[in-house]
Amino acid sequence: MQGNLAPNSFVASGPLRGNIHVPGDKSISHRAIMLSALAVGESRITGLLEGEDVLATAAAMRAMGATIERGEGIWSVHGVGVGGLLQPESALDMGNSGTSTRLLMGLLSSHPLTVAFTGDTSLSARPMARVIDPLSLTGAEFSASPGAKKNRTLPLMLRGICPAVPISYRLPVASAQVKSAILLAGLNTPGITEVIEPVPTRDHSERMLKGFGADLTIETDGKGVRHIRLMGEAELSPQQIEVPGDPSSAAFPIVAALITPGSEVTVTNVGMNPTRTGLFKMLEEMGADLTYAGEREVGGEPVADVTARHSTLAGIEVPPDIAPSMIDEFPVFFVAATFAEGKTITSGLEELRVKESDRLALMADSLTAIGAAVEEREDGLAVNGTGGEALKGGATIRSALDHRIAMSFAIAGQHCSKPVTVDDMSPIATSFPGFEAMVAGLAQ
């Protein structure tokens, strides 16, 4: 892909072709490590994402007593049982992982532990109030940095409580991380913990909690609101877990194939959980040639092999209610929209401003820098596509420690006349080790 280009530079190099396998699902990998560490006995995990974010979760669980061993393609986890976590000797360094931080805050809030959380510059700017607020209702105490606009940020100190108070909490915004944090707190809390979810979000926690033997029920009322109830003081049984390929990672080679003339790429074993497939649905609305083969179930999750072929895309208006099912894929979706015919409009995406970066502002500025016509709005972007024509490229993009920004512009460069340079590709290691080699292989 890069040839004689400068490091971290990407430019059109012909059709992309091949069959590839992307790393394991990041959301599922975090939860697999955490719940295995709370089971009594040995769990074995295959397909685990071995990125920096998941390694931070594994290190944290080791620090609190779980035995976690990394073998050849298989991870072995000997758990300590719900309520059996030990006081860590030092602060838990979460690196860049917001998922690790928020889920562990929930998990530890119902244990009699005092734990400090730290993280890198990017993570330390991300809001934690959305998790602190409901967990404080259980009796846990938090001391956090004030943060911008009282969002409360890392570093923070958590003082857990046991027994904690079971709560019934209605999510004010759609957030799988907040939902999961509350349910994880409920594992060691007597009584029933309830999360009321007006807008469905990814349901990996519910699926996996049931798989480990937790007493969890889900009811949907006449208005489509989900009531998720977990009986506390759970006993979890060890499991054999196979982690499917991450649809958020598969999004990058899929979009690359769609926008690059003459391309055909198959991504195998992609997780097709219906709470995660919003990107595929929106790309199909735009006219993307996507086909699905070998549809099956792996570890309680639906998977398929996804083939993407170069397509003539048309701009669409993305309904706000689909955002939770593709929230992490919007950066690369904006790249796809850049090469569509007509305008693509998105809204209801305020959440993108508090990810690893302000993804709305950064995508708007960076796409404009390589020749796209983009209007930044308070809650989304409006993108005027090129109708399939290449962009001029020729700019250096600031990744702002955001792995999805870095990968998105590596993909955009595949259909640019001049090289697109990303200032720092190292953040990609958090979620997609081997990304550059993968795309280079497709271009040969």
C-alpha positions as CSV (number, residue, x, y, z in Angstrom):
1,M,0.0,0.0,0.0
2,Q,2.8,2.5,0.9
3,G,5.6,1.5,-1.4
4,N,8.1,4.4,-1.4
5,L,5.7,6.7,0.4
6,A,6.7,8.4,3.7
7,P,5.8,6.5,6.9
8,N,2.1,6.7,7.8
9,S,1.2,7.9,4.3
10,F,-1.6,6.4,2.2
11,V,-2.6,6.9,-1.4
12,A,-4.6,5.2,-4.2
13,S,-2.7,2.1,-5.3
14,G,-5.2,0.1,-7.3
15,P,-7.9,-2.4,-6.3
16,L,-8.1,-4.1,-2.9
17,R,-8.6,-7.8,-2.9
18,G,-8.4,-10.7,-0.5
19,N,-9.9,-12.6,2.4
20,I,-9.0,-11.4,5.8
21,H,-9.8,-12.0,9.5
22,V,-10.1,-9.0,11.8
23,P,-9.2,-9.0,15.5
24,G,-11.7,-10.2,18.1
25,D,-14.6,-8.0,19.2
26,K,-13.3,-5.4,21.7
27,S,-16.6,-5.1,23.7
28,I,-16.9,-8.9,24.0
29,S,-13.2,-9.3,24.9
30,H,-13.5,-6.9,27.8
31,R,-16.5,-8.6,29.2
32,A,-15.1,-12.1,28.7
33,I,-12.0,-11.3,30.8
34,M,-14.0,-9.6,33.6
35,L,-16.7,-12.3,33.9
36,S,-14.2,-15.1,33.7
37,A,-12.3,-13.5,36.5
38,L,-15.5,-13.6,38.6
39,A,-16.3,-17.2,37.9
40,V,-15.1,-20.0,40.1
41,G,-12.8,-22.2,38.1
42,E,-11.0,-22.0,34.8
43,S,-12.5,-20.3,31.7
44,R,-10.8,-20.5,28.3
45,I,-11.1,-17.8,25.7
46,T,-10.2,-18.0,22.0
47,G,-10.2,-15.1,19.5
48,L,-9.6,-12.5,22.3
49,L,-8.6,-9.1,21.0
50,E,-5.0,-8.7,22.1
51,G,-5.0,-4.9,21.8
52,E,-3.8,-2.5,24.4
53,D,-7.3,-1.7,25.8
54,V,-8.1,-5.4,26.5
55,L,-4.7,-6.0,27.9
56,A,-5.4,-3.1,30.4
57,T,-8.5,-5.0,31.5
58,A,-6.5,-8.2,31.9
59,A,-3.8,-6.4,34.0
60,A,-6.5,-4.9,36.3
61,M,-8.1,-8.3,36.9
62,R,-4.7,-9.8,37.6
63,A,-4.0,-7.0,40.1
64,M,-7.1,-8.0,42.0
65,G,-6.4,-11.7,42.3
66,A,-7.4,-13.5,39.1
67,T,-4.9,-15.8,37.4
68,I,-4.8,-14.9,33.7
69,E,-2.4,-16.6,31.3
70,R,-1.9,-15.9,27.7
71,G,-1.2,-19.0,25.6
72,E,-0.9,-19.7,21.9
73,G,-4.3,-18.5,20.7
74,I,-6.0,-19.4,24.0
75,W,-6.3,-17.3,27.1
76,S,-6.8,-19.2,30.4
77,V,-8.6,-17.3,33.3
78,H,-8.9,-18.8,36.8
79,G,-11.5,-16.7,38.6
80,V,-11.9,-15.8,42.2
81,G,-15.7,-15.8,42.4
82,V,-18.1,-12.9,42.7
83,G,-17.1,-10.9,45.8
84,G,-13.7,-12.5,45.9
85,L,-11.6,-9.7,44.3
86,L,-8.6,-8.4,46.3
87,Q,-7.4,-4.9,47.1
88,P,-5.0,-3.9,44.4
89,E,-1.6,-2.7,45.6
90,S,-1.4,0.3,43.3
91,A,-3.6,2.4,41.0
92,L,-5.2,0.7,38.0
93,D,-3.8,2.2,34.8
94,M,-6.5,2.1,32.2
95,G,-4.3,3.5,29.4
96,N,-6.7,4.7,26.7
97,S,-9.6,2.4,27.5
98,G,-12.9,4.0,28.4
99,T,-14.7,0.7,28.4
100,S,-12.3,-0.8,30.9
101,T,-12.6,2.2,33.2
102,R,-16.4,2.5,33.2
103,L,-17.1,-1.2,33.4
104,L,-14.6,-1.8,36.2
105,M,-16.0,1.2,38.1
106,G,-19.3,-0.7,38.1
107,L,-17.8,-4.0,39.0
108,L,-15.7,-2.7,41.9
109,S,-18.4,-0.4,43.3
110,S,-20.1,-3.3,45.2
111,H,-16.8,-4.7,46.6
112,P,-15.2,-3.4,49.8
113,L,-12.2,-2.0,48.0
114,T,-10.6,1.4,47.6
115,V,-9.2,1.7,44.1
116,A,-7.6,4.5,42.1
117,F,-8.0,4.8,38.4
118,T,-5.6,6.5,36.1
119,G,-5.3,6.8,32.3
120,D,-3.5,8.6,29.4
121,T,-4.2,12.1,28.4
122,S,-7.1,11.2,26.1
123,L,-8.9,9.0,28.6
124,S,-8.3,11.6,31.3
125,A,-10.5,14.1,29.4
126,R,-13.4,11.7,28.9
127,P,-16.5,12.1,31.1
128,M,-17.1,9.7,34.0
129,A,-20.1,11.4,35.6
130,R,-22.5,9.3,33.5
131,V,-21.3,6.3,35.5
132,I,-20.5,7.9,38.8
133,D,-24.1,9.3,39.1
134,P,-25.9,5.9,39.1
135,L,-23.2,4.0,41.0
136,S,-23.3,6.6,43.8
137,L,-26.9,5.6,44.3
138,T,-25.7,2.2,45.4
139,G,-23.6,3.7,48.2
140,A,-20.3,3.7,46.5
141,E,-18.2,6.9,46.8
142,F,-16.1,8.6,44.2
143,S,-13.5,11.4,44.3
144,A,-12.8,12.5,40.7
145,S,-11.2,15.4,39.0
146,P,-13.7,18.2,38.2
147,G,-13.3,17.8,34.5
148,A,-14.8,20.1,31.8
149,K,-18.4,21.1,32.5
150,K,-18.4,19.1,35.7
151,N,-18.1,15.8,33.7
152,R,-15.7,14.5,36.4
153,T,-12.7,12.8,34.9
154,L,-9.7,10.6,35.7
155,P,-7.7,10.3,37.9
156,L,-10.4,9.2,40.4
157,M,-10.7,7.3,43.6
158,L,-13.5,4.7,44.1
159,R,-14.5,3.5,47.6
160,G,-16.7,0.5,47.1
161,I,-19.4,-0.7,49.5
162,C,-20.5,-4.1,50.5
163,P,-23.4,-4.8,50.8
164,A,-24.4,-2.2,48.1
165,V,-27.9,-1.0,47.7
166,P,-29.7,-2.4,44.6
167,I,-31.1,0.3,42.3
168,S,-33.6,0.7,39.5
169,Y,-32.1,3.1,37.0
170,R,-33.5,4.6,33.8
171,L,-30.8,5.5,31.4
172,P,-31.0,9.2,30.5
173,V,-29.0,8.6,27.3
174,A,-28.3,5.4,25.3
175,S,-25.1,3.9,26.7
176,A,-24.1,0.3,26.7
177,Q,-21.2,1.2,29.0
178,V,-23.5,2.7,31.7
179,K,-25.9,-0.1,31.4
180,S,-23.1,-2.7,31.8
181,A,-21.5,-0.8,34.7
182,I,-24.8,-1.0,36.7
183,L,-25.4,-4.6,35.9
184,L,-21.8,-5.5,36.9
185,A,-22.3,-3.7,40.2
186,G,-25.5,-5.7,40.7
187,L,-23.5,-9.0,40.6
188,N,-22.3,-8.6,44.2
189,T,-25.4,-6.6,45.4
190,P,-28.2,-8.4,47.3
191,G,-31.6,-8.2,45.7
192,I,-32.6,-7.1,42.2
193,T,-30.7,-4.5,40.2
194,E,-32.7,-3.1,37.3
195,V,-31.7,-1.0,34.3
196,I,-34.5,0.6,32.2
197,E,-33.3,1.2,28.7
198,P,-35.6,3.3,26.5
199,V,-33.3,3.0,23.4
200,P,-31.7,-0.5,22.9
201,T,-27.9,-0.6,22.9
202,R,-25.4,-3.4,22.3
203,D,-26.4,-6.3,24.4
204,H,-23.2,-8.2,24.9
205,S,-23.3,-7.9,28.7
206,E,-26.8,-9.4,28.9
207,R,-25.8,-12.3,26.6
208,M,-22.6,-13.1,28.4
209,L,-24.1,-12.7,31.9
210,K,-26.7,-15.3,31.0
211,G,-24.0,-17.5,29.5
212,F,-22.0,-17.5,32.8
213,G,-25.2,-18.4,34.7
214,A,-26.4,-15.1,36.1
215,D,-30.1,-14.8,36.9
216,L,-31.0,-12.1,34.4
217,T,-34.3,-11.4,32.7
218,I,-35.3,-8.9,30.0
219,E,-38.8,-7.6,29.4
220,T,-39.9,-5.2,26.8
221,D,-43.0,-3.1,27.5
222,G,-45.6,-1.8,25.0
223,K,-43.5,1.2,24.3
224,G,-40.4,-0.8,23.4
225,V,-38.6,0.1,26.6
226,R,-36.4,-2.7,27.9
227,H,-36.4,-3.6,31.6
228,I,-33.2,-5.6,32.4
229,R,-33.2,-7.2,35.9
230,L,-30.3,-9.0,37.5
231,M,-30.5,-11.0,40.8
232,G,-27.5,-10.2,42.9
233,E,-25.0,-12.3,44.8
234,A,-24.6,-14.3,41.7
235,E,-22.6,-17.5,41.3
236,L,-20.9,-17.6,37.9
237,S,-19.7,-20.8,36.2
238,P,-16.5,-20.9,34.1
239,Q,-17.1,-21.0,30.3
240,Q,-15.4,-21.8,27.0
241,I,-15.7,-18.5,25.0
242,E,-15.0,-17.9,21.3
243,V,-14.8,-14.2,20.5
244,P,-16.1,-13.3,17.0
245,G,-14.4,-10.7,14.8
246,D,-15.1,-7.1,15.7
247,P,-17.7,-5.4,13.3
248,S,-16.2,-2.1,14.3
249,S,-12.8,-3.3,12.9
250,A,-14.4,-5.0,9.9
251,A,-15.9,-1.6,9.0
252,F,-12.5,-0.3,7.8
253,P,-11.6,-2.9,5.1
254,I,-15.3,-3.1,4.1
255,V,-15.5,0.7,3.5
256,A,-12.1,0.6,1.8
257,A,-13.4,-2.0,-0.7
258,L,-16.6,0.0,-1.3
259,I,-14.8,3.2,-2.2
260,T,-11.8,1.8,-4.2
261,P,-12.6,1.0,-7.8
262,G,-12.2,-2.7,-8.8
263,S,-12.1,-3.9,-5.2
264,E,-13.6,-7.1,-3.6
265,V,-12.8,-7.9,0.0
266,T,-14.2,-10.7,2.3
267,V,-13.9,-10.4,6.0
268,T,-14.5,-13.7,7.8
269,N,-16.2,-14.5,11.1
270,V,-17.6,-11.0,11.7
271,G,-19.9,-10.5,14.7
272,M,-23.4,-9.8,13.4
273,N,-25.2,-9.0,16.7
274,P,-28.2,-6.9,15.6
275,T,-27.3,-4.2,18.1
276,R,-24.0,-3.7,16.2
277,T,-25.0,-3.8,12.5
278,G,-26.2,-0.3,12.0
279,L,-23.3,0.5,9.7
280,F,-24.0,-2.4,7.3
281,K,-27.7,-1.3,7.2
282,M,-26.8,2.3,6.3
283,L,-24.2,1.3,3.7
284,E,-26.8,-0.9,2.1
285,E,-29.3,2.0,2.1
286,M,-26.6,3.9,0.2
287,G,-26.4,1.1,-2.4
288,A,-23.4,-0.8,-1.1
289,D,-22.8,-4.3,-2.6
290,L,-22.5,-6.4,0.6
291,T,-23.2,-10.1,0.8
292,Y,-23.3,-12.4,3.9
293,A,-22.3,-16.0,3.8
294,G,-21.9,-18.8,6.4
295,E,-24.3,-17.2,8.9
296,R,-24.0,-19.1,12.2
297,E,-23.7,-18.6,15.9
298,V,-20.4,-18.5,17.8
299,G,-20.3,-18.3,21.6
300,G,-23.9,-17.1,21.7
301,E,-23.3,-14.4,19.1
302,P,-24.4,-14.4,15.4
303,V,-21.5,-14.2,12.9
304,A,-21.1,-14.3,9.1
305,D,-18.5,-13.8,6.4
306,V,-19.0,-10.4,4.8
307,T,-18.0,-9.6,1.2
308,A,-17.8,-6.0,0.1
309,R,-17.4,-5.0,-3.6
310,H,-16.7,-1.5,-5.0
311,S,-20.1,0.3,-5.3
312,T,-21.7,3.4,-6.5
313,L,-23.0,5.0,-3.3
314,A,-25.8,7.5,-2.9
315,G,-26.1,10.0,0.0
316,I,-28.8,9.4,2.6
317,E,-30.2,10.9,5.8
318,V,-29.2,8.7,8.7
319,P,-32.0,8.3,11.3
320,P,-30.8,9.3,14.8
321,D,-32.2,6.2,16.4
322,I,-29.7,4.0,14.6
323,A,-26.8,5.7,16.2
324,P,-26.3,3.3,19.1
325,S,-25.9,0.4,16.7
326,M,-23.0,2.1,14.8
327,I,-21.7,4.7,17.2
328,D,-18.0,3.6,16.9
329,E,-18.3,3.3,13.1
330,F,-19.3,6.9,12.2
331,P,-15.8,8.1,11.5
332,V,-15.3,5.5,8.7
333,F,-19.0,6.0,7.6
334,F,-18.2,9.7,7.0
335,V,-15.4,8.5,4.7
336,A,-17.8,6.4,2.8
337,A,-20.2,9.3,2.6
338,T,-17.5,11.5,1.2
339,F,-17.4,9.4,-2.0
340,A,-21.2,9.0,-2.4
341,E,-23.4,10.8,-4.9
342,G,-25.2,13.7,-3.2
343,K,-25.5,14.7,0.5
344,T,-25.4,12.5,3.6
345,I,-26.9,14.0,6.7
346,T,-26.4,12.7,10.3
347,S,-27.8,14.0,13.5
348,G,-28.2,12.9,17.2
349,L,-24.4,12.3,17.4
350,E,-23.5,14.4,20.4
351,E,-21.9,11.3,21.9
352,L,-19.1,11.5,19.3
353,R,-17.8,14.7,20.9
354,V,-16.8,12.8,24.1
355,K,-15.1,9.8,22.6
356,E,-11.3,9.4,22.4
357,S,-11.5,12.8,20.6
358,D,-14.2,15.2,19.5
359,R,-14.9,13.0,16.5
360,L,-17.3,15.3,14.8
361,A,-14.9,18.3,14.8
362,L,-11.9,16.2,13.9
363,M,-13.6,14.4,11.1
364,A,-15.0,17.6,9.7
365,D,-11.7,19.4,9.7
366,S,-9.7,16.5,8.4
367,L,-12.0,15.6,5.6
368,T,-12.1,19.2,4.5
369,A,-8.3,19.2,4.6
370,I,-8.1,16.4,2.0
371,G,-10.7,18.0,-0.3
372,A,-14.1,16.9,1.0
373,A,-17.1,19.2,1.3
374,V,-18.3,18.8,4.9
375,E,-20.5,21.0,7.2
376,E,-20.1,20.5,10.9
377,R,-23.3,20.8,12.9
378,E,-23.9,20.7,16.7
379,D,-25.0,17.1,16.6
380,G,-23.7,15.6,13.4
381,L,-22.2,16.2,10.0
382,A,-23.6,16.9,6.5
383,V,-21.3,15.5,3.8
384,N,-21.5,16.4,0.1
385,G,-20.1,13.5,-1.7
386,T,-17.8,13.4,-4.8
387,G,-20.0,11.0,-6.7
388,G,-17.2,8.4,-6.6
389,E,-14.4,10.8,-7.8
390,A,-11.1,10.7,-5.9
391,L,-10.3,13.4,-3.4
392,K,-7.1,15.5,-3.8
393,G,-5.6,14.3,-0.5
394,G,-2.2,15.8,0.2
395,A,-2.7,16.7,3.9
396,T,-1.3,15.6,7.2
397,I,-4.1,14.5,9.6
398,R,-3.9,14.8,13.4
399,S,-5.1,11.6,15.0
400,A,-5.4,13.1,18.5
401,L,-4.6,9.7,20.1
402,D,-7.8,8.4,18.5
403,H,-7.4,5.0,16.8
404,R,-10.6,5.3,14.7
405,I,-9.5,8.7,13.3
406,A,-6.1,7.2,12.3
407,M,-7.7,4.2,10.6
408,S,-10.4,6.2,8.9
409,F,-7.8,8.4,7.1
410,A,-5.7,5.4,6.1
411,I,-8.8,4.2,4.4
412,A,-9.7,7.6,2.9
413,G,-6.2,7.7,1.4
414,Q,-7.0,4.6,-0.8
415,H,-9.1,6.9,-3.1
416,C,-7.0,10.1,-3.0
417,S,-4.8,11.5,-5.7
418,K,-2.0,12.7,-3.4
419,P,-0.9,10.9,-0.2
420,V,-2.8,11.3,3.1
421,T,-0.4,11.3,6.0
422,V,-1.5,10.4,9.6
423,D,0.7,12.0,12.2
424,D,0.6,9.1,14.6
425,M,-0.6,5.5,13.9
426,S,0.4,4.1,17.3
427,P,-3.2,4.5,18.8
428,I,-4.4,1.8,16.5
429,A,-2.7,-0.8,18.7
430,T,-5.6,-0.3,21.2
431,S,-8.1,-2.1,18.9
432,F,-6.6,-3.4,15.7
433,P,-3.0,-4.7,15.9
434,G,-1.7,-5.4,12.4
435,F,-4.0,-2.9,10.7
436,E,-1.4,-1.4,8.4
437,A,-0.1,-4.8,7.3
438,M,-3.7,-5.9,6.6
439,V,-4.4,-3.0,4.3
440,A,-1.0,-3.4,2.6
441,G,-1.8,-7.0,1.9
442,L,-5.1,-6.2,0.3
443,A,-3.4,-3.7,-2.0
444,Q,-1.0,-6.2,-3.5
